[in-house]
């Protein structure tokens, strides 16, 4: 399953700018293309990232 940025913000409690900064720093899963202008994140990638935080 893929979620969009607004859902991701709610799920992990981070703002879009913080998520983008974490991606740029290499500390967050990269997005995947849904269409030409739309990206999302795989739930399994987010869950794996969260599991590695603990």
N, CA, C and O atoms as a MOPAC input file, in Angstrom:
PM7 MOZYME 1SCF
protein

 N      0.83500 1    -1.17100 1     0.00000 1
 C      0.00000 1     0.00000 1     0.00000 1
 C      0.88600 1     1.24300 1     0.00000 1
 O      1.94400 1     1.26000 1     0.63000 1
 N      0.45600 1     2.26700 1    -0.69900 1
 C      1.19800 1     3.52000 1    -0.79200 1
 C      0.35200 1     4.63800 1    -0.20300 1
 O     -0.85400 1     4.71300 1    -0.44200 1
 N      1.00700 1     5.51700 1     0.58100 1
 C      0.30000 1     6.65400 1     1.15900 1
 C      0.92500 1     7.95700 1     0.65300 1
 O      2.10400 1     8.00400 1     0.30000 1
 N      0.11400 1     8.99800 1     0.62700 1
 C      0.56100 1    10.31300 1     0.18100 1
 C      1.12400 1    11.09600 1     1.36400 1
 O      1.02400 1    10.67000 1     2.51500 1
 N      1.71400 1    12.24400 1     1.05900 1
 C      2.42200 1    13.02500 1     2.06500 1
 C      1.54600 1    13.43400 1     3.25000 1
 O      2.00800 1    13.38000 1     4.39000 1
 N      0.32200 1    13.83300 1     3.02100 1
 C     -0.54700 1    14.27200 1     4.12900 1
 C     -0.83700 1    13.11100 1     5.08000 1
 O     -0.84800 1    13.29000 1     6.29800 1
 N     -1.06900 1    11.93300 1     4.52900 1
 C     -1.29500 1    10.75100 1     5.36900 1
 C     -0.02100 1    10.39100 1     6.12000 1
 O     -0.06400 1    10.00500 1     7.28800 1
 N      1.10900 1    10.52200 1     5.44200 1
 C      2.39500 1    10.21500 1     6.05800 1
 C      2.67700 1    11.14900 1     7.22900 1
 O      3.14400 1    10.70900 1     8.27900 1
 N      2.39500 1    12.43500 1     7.05000 1
 C      2.59400 1    13.40300 1     8.12900 1
 C      1.82000 1    12.99800 1     9.38100 1
 O      2.35700 1    13.02800 1    10.48800 1
 N      0.57400 1    12.62400 1     9.20000 1
 C     -0.26600 1    12.20800 1    10.33200 1
 C      0.23700 1    10.91300 1    10.95500 1
 O      0.24200 1    10.76700 1    12.17800 1
 N      0.65600 1     9.98000 1    10.11900 1
 C      1.09700 1     8.67400 1    10.59600 1
 C      2.33500 1     8.76900 1    11.47600 1
 O      2.40900 1     8.11200 1    12.51500 1
 N      3.31000 1     9.58300 1    11.06700 1
 C      4.57300 1     9.61000 1    11.80800 1
 C      4.76100 1    10.86800 1    12.66200 1
 O      5.71600 1    10.96000 1    13.43300 1
 N      3.84300 1    11.83900 1    12.52300 1
 C      3.92600 1    13.03300 1    13.34500 1
 C      5.04600 1    13.98400 1    12.96600 1
 O      5.60500 1    14.65800 1    13.83100 1
 N      5.37800 1    14.04800 1    11.69100 1
 C      6.38700 1    14.98500 1    11.19000 1
 C      5.76100 1    15.85800 1    10.11700 1
 O      4.84000 1    15.43800 1     9.41600 1
 N      6.26900 1    17.07100 1     9.99700 1
 C      5.80100 1    17.96400 1     8.93600 1
 C      6.44900 1    17.57500 1     7.60700 1
 O      7.44000 1    16.84600 1     7.57100 1
 N      5.87200 1    18.07300 1     6.52900 1
 C      6.43000 1    17.78000 1     5.20400 1
 C      7.86400 1    18.28200 1     5.09000 1
 O      8.71400 1    17.59500 1     4.52300 1
 N      8.14400 1    19.46900 1     5.61800 1
 C      9.50600 1    20.00300 1     5.51000 1
 C     10.50500 1    19.14100 1     6.28000 1
 O     11.63700 1    18.96000 1     5.83100 1
 N     10.10400 1    18.61300 1     7.42600 1
 C     10.98900 1    17.73000 1     8.19100 1
 C     11.21000 1    16.42000 1     7.44600 1
 O     12.33000 1    15.90900 1     7.40600 1
 N     10.16000 1    15.88100 1     6.86300 1
 C     10.29000 1    14.65100 1     6.08000 1
 C     11.24600 1    14.86500 1     4.91500 1
 O     12.12900 1    14.04100 1     4.67900 1
 N     11.07700 1    15.97000 1     4.17900 1
 C     11.95800 1    16.27300 1     3.03800 1
 C     13.40400 1    16.43000 1     3.48200 1
 O     14.31900 1    15.96700 1     2.80000 1
 N     13.61500 1    17.07900 1     4.62000 1
 C     14.97700 1    17.25600 1     5.14200 1
 C     15.59100 1    15.89700 1     5.49700 1
 O     16.75900 1    15.64400 1     5.20200 1
 N     14.80500 1    15.03300 1     6.12600 1
 C     15.29000 1    13.70100 1     6.48200 1
 C     15.62800 1    12.87900 1     5.22800 1
 O     16.59600 1    12.11900 1     5.22300 1
 N     14.83400 1    13.03600 1     4.18300 1
 C     15.12800 1    12.35000 1     2.91300 1
 C     16.44300 1    12.85600 1     2.35500 1
 O     17.29900 1    12.06300 1     1.96200 1
 N     16.61300 1    14.18700 1     2.31700 1
 C     17.84600 1    14.79000 1     1.79300 1
 C     19.07200 1    14.35200 1     2.58200 1
 O     20.15300 1    14.19400 1     2.01500 1
 N     18.90600 1    14.15400 1     3.89700 1
 C     20.01000 1    13.72100 1     4.75400 1
 C     20.25600 1    12.21500 1     4.68100 1
 O     21.21300 1    11.71400 1     5.27300 1
 N     19.39300 1    11.48700 1     3.95500 1
 C     19.54700 1    10.04000 1     3.82500 1
 C     19.02300 1     9.25700 1     5.00300 1
 O     19.40100 1     8.10100 1     5.19500 1
 N     18.14800 1     9.87100 1     5.80800 1
 C     17.63700 1     9.23300 1     7.01600 1
 C     16.19100 1     8.77800 1     6.91500 1
 O     15.58400 1     8.42400 1     7.92600 1
 N     15.63300 1     8.78200 1     5.71700 1
 C     14.22200 1     8.47600 1     5.54700 1
 C     14.02600 1     7.76200 1     4.22100 1
 O     14.75700 1     8.02800 1     3.26700 1
 N     13.05500 1     6.86100 1     4.14000 1
 C     12.80400 1     6.16200 1     2.87400 1
 C     12.43000 1     7.14900 1     1.75900 1
 O     11.71200 1     8.12200 1     1.99400 1
 N     12.91400 1     6.89000 1     0.57500 1
 C     12.57800 1     7.71900 1    -0.57600 1
 C     11.15100 1     7.44200 1    -1.02900 1
 O     10.59200 1     6.37300 1    -0.78500 1
 N     10.59100 1     8.42300 1    -1.68300 1
 C      9.24000 1     8.28600 1    -2.22300 1
 C      9.26700 1     7.46000 1    -3.50500 1
 O     10.32400 1     7.23700 1    -4.09600 1
 N      8.09600 1     7.01600 1    -3.91800 1
 C      7.93100 1     6.29600 1    -5.18300 1
 C      6.93300 1     7.07200 1    -6.03900 1
 O      6.00900 1     7.69300 1    -5.51300 1
 N      7.11700 1     7.03700 1    -7.34000 1
 C      6.21700 1     7.74300 1    -8.25200 1
 C      4.89300 1     7.00500 1    -8.37700 1
 O      4.85800 1     5.79900 1    -8.61800 1
 N      3.81000 1     7.74600 1    -8.21000 1
 C      2.46600 1     7.21300 1    -8.42400 1
 C      2.00600 1     7.60500 1    -9.82200 1
 O      1.38800 1     6.81400 1   -10.53500 1
 N      2.31900 1     8.83800 1   -10.20000 1
 C      2.04700 1     9.34600 1   -11.54700 1
 C      3.11200 1    10.39500 1   -11.84400 1
 O      4.06700 1    10.53700 1   -11.08200 1
 N      2.96000 1    11.12600 1   -12.93600 1
 C      3.95500 1    12.13000 1   -13.30200 1
 C      4.17700 1    13.17200 1   -12.21300 1
 O      5.30800 1    13.59700 1   -11.97800 1
 N      3.11300 1    13.57800 1   -11.55800 1
 C      3.21200 1    14.66000 1   -10.58600 1
 C      2.88800 1    14.25000 1    -9.16300 1
 O      2.77300 1    15.10900 1    -8.28800 1
 N      2.73800 1    12.96800 1    -8.91300 1
 C      2.32200 1    12.50500 1    -7.59300 1
 C      3.27000 1    11.42900 1    -7.08700 1
 O      3.60400 1    10.48400 1    -7.80100 1
 N      3.69700 1    11.59500 1    -5.83300 1
 C      4.55800 1    10.59600 1    -5.20300 1
 C      3.90300 1    10.10900 1    -3.91800 1
 O      2.98900 1    10.74100 1    -3.38800 1
 N      4.38200 1     8.99000 1    -3.43600 1
 C      3.89800 1     8.42700 1    -2.18800 1
 C      4.98000 1     7.58200 1    -1.55300 1
 O      6.08600 1     7.46800 1    -2.08000 1
 N      4.65900 1     7.00000 1    -0.43700 1
 C      5.59700 1     6.15200 1     0.28800 1
 C      4.95000 1     4.80800 1     0.56200 1
 O      3.76100 1     4.72800 1     0.87100 1
 N      5.74500 1     3.75300 1     0.44700 1
 C      5.25100 1     2.41000 1     0.74700 1
 C      5.15700 1     2.25400 1     2.26200 1
 O      6.09400 1     2.57400 1     2.99300 1
 N      4.02200 1     1.76100 1     2.71300 1
 C      3.81100 1     1.52600 1     4.14800 1
 C      4.90300 1     0.62100 1     4.69800 1
 O      5.42000 1     0.87400 1     5.78600 1
 N      5.25900 1    -0.41900 1     3.97500 1
 C      6.27700 1    -1.35200 1     4.48200 1
 C      7.62400 1    -0.66000 1     4.67500 1
 O      8.36000 1    -1.00300 1     5.60000 1
 N      7.96000 1     0.31300 1     3.81600 1
 C      9.20900 1     1.06000 1     3.98200 1
 C      9.15000 1     1.95000 1     5.22300 1
 O     10.13700 1     2.08200 1     5.94700 1
 N      7.99900 1     2.55400 1     5.46000 1
 C      7.83100 1     3.41300 1     6.63700 1
 C      7.87100 1     2.57100 1     7.91000 1
 O      8.49300 1     2.96800 1     8.89600 1
 N      7.21900 1     1.42400 1     7.89400 1
 C      7.23900 1     0.53900 1     9.06800 1
 C      8.65100 1     0.06100 1     9.37300 1
 O      9.04000 1    -0.00600 1    10.53900 1
 N      9.42100 1    -0.27000 1     8.35100 1
 C     10.80600 1    -0.71700 1     8.54500 1
 C     11.65000 1     0.43600 1     9.11000 1
 O     12.47700 1     0.22600 1     9.99800 1
 N     11.44000 1     1.63700 1     8.59900 1
 C     12.15600 1     2.81200 1     9.08600 1
 C     11.83200 1     3.05200 1    10.55700 1
 O     12.73100 1     3.29600 1    11.36100 1
 N     10.55000 1     2.98200 1    10.90900 1
 C     10.14300 1     3.17200 1    12.30100 1
 C     10.75000 1     2.10400 1    13.21200 1
 O     11.16300 1     2.41000 1    14.33100 1
 N     10.80500 1     0.87300 1    12.74900 1
 C     11.36200 1    -0.21700 1    13.55300 1
 C     12.85100 1     0.00700 1    13.83200 1
 O     13.35400 1    -0.40100 1    14.87800 1
 N     13.55000 1     0.64800 1    12.90700 1
 C     14.97600 1     0.91400 1    13.09100 1
 C     15.24800 1     2.10100 1    14.00400 1
 O     16.38900 1     2.30900 1    14.41800 1
 N     14.22200 1     2.88400 1    14.32700 1
 C     14.39700 1     4.02900 1    15.22500 1
 C     14.52400 1     3.60000 1    16.67600 1
 O     15.11300 1     4.30800 1    17.49400 1
 N     13.97700 1     2.45700 1    16.98500 1
 C     13.94200 1     1.98500 1    18.38400 1
 C     15.24300 1     1.33700 1    18.77700 1
 O     15.38900 1     0.88500 1    19.91300 1

